[in-house]
Amino acid sequence: MVNPAAIFEALAFREYSEMIIQYQFIQHDKTNFELLLIVKPDFNNKTGILKNLTKLIGEGANIQIKHVNTIPKLASGKRPVIINHYNKN
């Protein structure tokens, strides 16, 4: 599982904290990942984020970045930053 603090760093929040409103990182299986982003209209550094995430996870990772209007809450009402659907067994 990917460390939430590492994802935070990979998203370069120090540099883009004013542009990224909310995010959720999802691991679907060993190599497939999805990043949901809610960003301000003038955000344009998808390439930089993809480069940082690939460096963190590895060159073999398939990372899809999707700009969305909302990130759904769980039944508990929480909106986790990282969701892991990958079961190694």
C-alpha positions as CSV (number, residue, x, y, z in Angstrom):
1,M,0.0,0.0,0.0
2,V,1.2,3.5,-0.8
3,N,1.9,5.8,2.1
4,P,-0.6,8.8,2.2
5,A,2.3,11.2,3.0
6,A,4.2,10.0,0.0
7,I,1.1,10.7,-2.2
8,F,0.8,14.1,-0.7
9,E,4.4,14.8,-1.6
10,A,4.0,13.4,-5.1
11,L,1.1,15.7,-5.7
12,A,3.5,18.5,-4.9
13,F,1.0,20.1,-2.5
14,R,3.6,22.6,-1.4
15,E,3.8,23.9,-4.9
16,Y,0.2,23.4,-6.0
17,S,-1.8,23.7,-2.8
18,E,-3.8,26.6,-4.1
19,M,-4.8,24.6,-7.2
20,I,-5.7,21.2,-5.9
21,I,-9.0,21.3,-3.9
22,Q,-9.4,17.6,-3.2
23,Y,-7.9,14.3,-4.3
24,Q,-8.4,10.5,-4.0
25,F,-5.8,7.9,-5.0
26,I,-7.1,4.4,-5.8
27,Q,-5.1,1.2,-6.3
28,H,-7.1,-1.2,-8.4
29,D,-4.5,-4.0,-8.6
30,K,-0.8,-4.5,-8.6
31,T,0.0,-2.0,-11.4
32,N,-3.2,0.0,-12.1
33,F,-3.9,3.2,-10.2
34,E,-6.3,6.1,-10.5
35,L,-6.0,9.6,-9.2
36,L,-9.2,11.6,-8.9
37,L,-8.6,15.3,-8.8
38,I,-10.8,18.3,-8.1
39,V,-8.8,21.3,-9.1
40,K,-9.3,25.0,-9.8
41,P,-10.0,25.8,-13.5
42,D,-6.5,27.2,-14.1
43,F,-4.7,24.1,-12.9
44,N,-2.5,22.7,-15.7
45,N,0.2,20.4,-14.2
46,K,-1.2,17.0,-14.8
47,T,2.1,16.0,-16.4
48,G,4.2,17.0,-13.4
49,I,1.9,15.0,-11.0
50,L,2.0,12.0,-13.3
51,K,5.8,12.2,-13.4
52,N,6.0,12.4,-9.6
53,L,3.6,9.5,-9.0
54,T,5.5,7.3,-11.5
55,K,8.7,8.1,-9.7
56,L,7.1,7.1,-6.4
57,I,5.3,3.9,-7.6
58,G,7.5,2.7,-10.4
59,E,7.9,2.8,-14.2
60,G,5.6,-0.2,-14.6
61,A,2.6,1.5,-13.1
62,N,-0.4,2.5,-15.1
63,I,-1.7,5.7,-13.6
64,Q,-4.9,7.4,-14.8
65,I,-5.5,10.9,-13.7
66,K,-9.2,12.0,-13.9
67,H,-10.5,15.5,-13.3
68,V,-13.8,15.1,-11.5
69,N,-16.4,17.4,-10.0
70,T,-17.0,15.4,-6.9
71,I,-15.3,12.5,-5.0
72,P,-17.9,10.2,-3.5
73,K,-18.1,9.6,0.2
74,L,-18.2,6.1,1.7
75,A,-21.3,4.9,3.6
76,S,-19.6,6.1,6.7
77,G,-19.7,9.7,5.4
78,K,-15.9,9.7,5.1
79,R,-13.9,10.5,2.0
80,P,-10.6,8.6,2.2
81,V,-7.5,10.0,0.5
82,I,-6.3,6.5,-0.5
83,I,-8.4,3.4,-1.4
84,N,-6.8,0.1,-2.0
85,H,-8.8,-2.6,-3.9
86,Y,-5.7,-4.7,-4.4
87,N,-5.6,-8.0,-2.6
88,K,-2.3,-9.8,-2.9
89,N,-3.8,-13.2,-2.1
